[in-house]
């Protein structure tokens, strides 16, 4: 049984259309993986099928199953991903000088946003009778896919750059995946995964080329629109970090769908934030002539020199009336400490890059102080503890002597007097 709600796969470059029920990753009319495909839908059919309680509870992303590109007879592989909270952040708001909310997607089952896409990938791979699934990753997608492959009873083979954080590599190993650390960059690991897919026929989850992965990610846009209904207002800005460009593209597509269907009044502007050492999408959006394909940033999840979804990301920024900014690694580290110390939310560097971006956008007058901002944290902090150590300076070591404590905080009497 096919996907009745999906009409076609359309090339973002030439408009060529392909049967969505086949396994195809990019348009063959273009060299390499340049011909990224867009999933298009019959929104009348989706509107008829969708029966979710708008503004009500969100148990998981499957509240929006009517919007998702899976066949009606497919066995859903899920760990109850999605349905993450949208937190008020009064302390962070005071620190930044603008009303800020936090969508904490680090609370997904494997600790990252990419679980939304992995659930779709494994579901579709099993429905296509594939036994092996693969992807290239800086770490998070590897962990996510490995967990869902284990859940779905599939073999998983992962390609990561040799310098991927060890904490992220431990996860896929525990999940039973084969983890192949490539002596090279993420882009080299990515190219190898594509070559392997062509030669061995393994199902490829790479969100930058597998057209259905962005579709899973767009559920965060559905949720944010749904949560806006519950709160009674739409935020002025939604802020994401950008690596390959898939995440912000998917989020915008999902929110815009709810807006176009009349489910929500208004839509936000999208702010994309990149590290200044990995700025290809930002440079393309602002028409910079010299676009460097070198990615040098401690935020490994967005350390992408050759993003494959630049077109979709730039479209999201443009259609929403938004823009992009760059931040430094030092600003990212400061944001990690700021978010944790103000709201008790522990996020990895890429997850707090939006917080750094809000500060930059405020300083540049892009975001006004009377606006409302949502930052989306895409990964849990334990994914990269080394960066957290850099952000905080580490622990204070003392001898087991009360005098050591008094030296830091004064005597108990002095501390009580200060209170």
Secondary structure, 3 states (H helix, E strand, C coil): CCCCCEEEEEECCCCCEECCCCCCCECCCCCCCCCEEEEEECHHHHHHHCCCCCCCCCCCHHHHHHHCCCCCCCCCCCCCCCCCCEEECHHHHHHHCCEEEEEEHHHCCCCECCHHHHHHHHHHHHHCCCCEEEEEECCHHHHHHHHHHHHHCCEEEEEEECCCCHHHHHHHHHCCCEEEEECCCHHHHHHHHHHHHHHHCCEECCCCCCHHHHHHHCHHHHHHHHHHHHHCCCCCEEEEECCCCHHHHHHHHHHHHHHHCCCCCCCCEEEEEEECCCCHHHHHHCCCCCCCCCCCCCCHHHCCCCCCCHHHHHHHHHHHCCEEEEECHHHHHHHHHHHHHHHCCCECHHHHHHHHHHHHHHHCCCCCCCCEEEEEECEEHHHCHHHHHHHHCCCCCCCCCHHHHHHHHCCHHHHHHHC
